[in-house]
Amino acid sequence: MADINEYIEQLQEFDFNDIDWERIGVWPAPAKIFVCVLAFILILIGCHFLFVKDLNSSLLSAETKERTLKASFESKAFQAANLDRYRAQMEEMSGSLIALINRLPSDTEVPGLLEDITDKRIEAGLHDKGIILQDEVSTEFHIELPIKINVTGGYHEFGAFVSGVAGMPRIVTLHDFSILKSKSQTGLLTMEIIAKTYRYKPQE
């Protein structure tokens, strides 16, 4: 204990304002120890900023990359485990697409489609006032062929006609209908409706 108190007294008596770095060998032992400890601390701080800080940044970057690679691996492993199911789904979707395409009339089948619509009109007991092909409308994946239909009859006949057209094997949708009193036949109604059929547009 006495040695420590003596070192403290010597360190307090040492004048740091008048340090002679060329005579460091004759400094009191406490001053030498203090300078060595201070130098050691400065070296540690310098090493931290020069090396440890960069290593910490590299470690954080590596941990982030590890998490990204792990998530990517888990995703790919899940996809690989379900590959057979995905293939089955693709085959099922391809089959459904082919079935839908087969329900779309080709150019040569449009006259037959018009005949089918005429047959549905006759079956429903409606009078024909005109079935007119409209201009085709081309979209990204298909071509629309609007057909303007004008018939005369009653509500029940209209319902039977619409149901018959909707049940046709070819895809036909009905749009923009209007029903008015017939000007030429008392007690009857005139219905104007747009039927649309579609053709598949092959992709380049």
Secondary structure, 3 states (H helix, E strand, C coil): CHHHHHHHHHHHHCCHHHCCHHHHHHCCHHHHHHHHHHHHHHHHHHHHHHHHHHHHHHHHHHHHHHHHHHHHHHHHHHHHHCHHHHHHHHHHHHHHHHHHHHCCCCHHHHHHHHHHHHHHHHHHCCEEEEEEECCCEECCCEEEEEEEEEEEECHHHHHHHHHHHHCCCCCEEEEEEEEEECCCCCCCEEEEEEEEEEEECCCC
